[in-house]
Amino acid sequence: DTEVTQTPKHLVMGMTNKKSLKCEQHMGHRAMYWYKQKAKKPPELMFVYSYEKLSINESVPSRFSPECPNSSLLNLHLHALQPEDSALYLCASSQGRDSYFEAFFGQGTRLTVV
Amino acid sequence: AQSVAQPEDQVNVAEGNPLTVKCTYSVSGNPYLFWYVQYPNRGLQFLLKYITGDNLVKGSYGFEAEFNKSQTSFHLKKPSALVSDSALYFCAVRDISGGGADGLTFGKGTHLIIQP
């Protein structure tokens, strides 16, 4: 099983809403990532979790709050987002933080903030 | 700092012809290099990686890439293109001197269009 599963696939939310994105992998990977991808742009790293601990936060606004409840799950809690936060949010995992491990990506959640 | 450059926004190839998608990199140490493909409204799929060893790396779906240290390049190639290869291709790098903690740095992407 080389799959990273993200839910929901699509999400429309108002600027006052609170919602969560979910990501799950069962490959035994110990590093998990959130990326943000705007249209026709490359993915940009947001957060890195290693062994369920946050190791990197790429200066992401506090309206995005990550959580790693266990080694298989990664959440991204959203609150008071802005329309410019509309994007494809990608979750990825890799065996570890070492550079030679490739990352496996989920299909993403298409987020629209209205 | 690490970076990759994909000089072509779009590459057009006739079906059956060989294809090349270009990538050059810049790192302070030795690089780990990756190619990913993205179909519309989908996540990224891993194609291949260069870590060490042979400069020619073979990957998924018949793709291969050639690592050239003197030219700091890692071009993606396929001997015979298929219409289904049409997609957005990303080159990515990790600098091993950075300890691997900082995820992947992607190039801007190249649209590959295979014409029947």
Contacts between the chains, C-beta under 8 A, distances in Angstrom:
chain1	res1	chain2	res2	distance
A	4	B	43	7.5
A	6	B	43	7.8
A	33	B	103	5.6
A	35	B	103	7.6
A	40	B	109	7.6
A	41	B	108	7.3
A	41	B	109	7.7
A	42	B	90	5.8
A	42	B	106	3.6
A	42	B	107	6.5
A	42	B	108	5.7
A	42	B	109	5.6
A	43	B	44	7.0
A	43	B	90	7.8
A	43	B	104	7.8
A	43	B	106	5.8
A	45	B	102	7.1
A	45	B	103	4.1
A	45	B	104	7.3
A	48	B	101	6.6
A	48	B	102	7.3
A	48	B	103	5.7
A	50	B	101	7.4
A	55	B	101	5.9
A	56	B	101	6.1
A	56	B	102	6.3
A	56	B	103	7.1
A	88	B	41	7.7
A	90	B	43	5.6
A	90	B	44	7.0
A	92	B	44	7.8
A	96	B	100	7.8
A	97	B	99	7.4
A	97	B	100	4.9
A	97	B	101	5.3
A	98	B	100	4.6
A	99	B	32	4.7
A	99	B	94	4.0
A	99	B	95	7.2
A	99	B	96	4.8
A	99	B	98	7.2
A	99	B	99	7.5
A	99	B	100	3.6
A	100	B	32	5.3
A	100	B	49	7.5
A	100	B	51	4.7
A	100	B	94	7.8
A	100	B	96	7.6
A	100	B	100	7.7
A	101	B	100	7.6
A	102	B	34	6.0
A	102	B	46	4.9
A	102	B	49	5.4
A	103	B	46	7.2
A	103	B	103	7.6
A	103	B	104	6.3
A	104	B	46	6.5
A	105	B	36	7.6
A	105	B	43	3.9
A	105	B	44	4.3
A	105	B	45	7.3
A	105	B	46	7.8
A	106	B	43	5.1
A	107	B	42	5.4
A	107	B	43	4.4
A	108	B	41	7.8
A	108	B	42	7.2
A	108	B	43	5.0
A	110	B	41	6.9
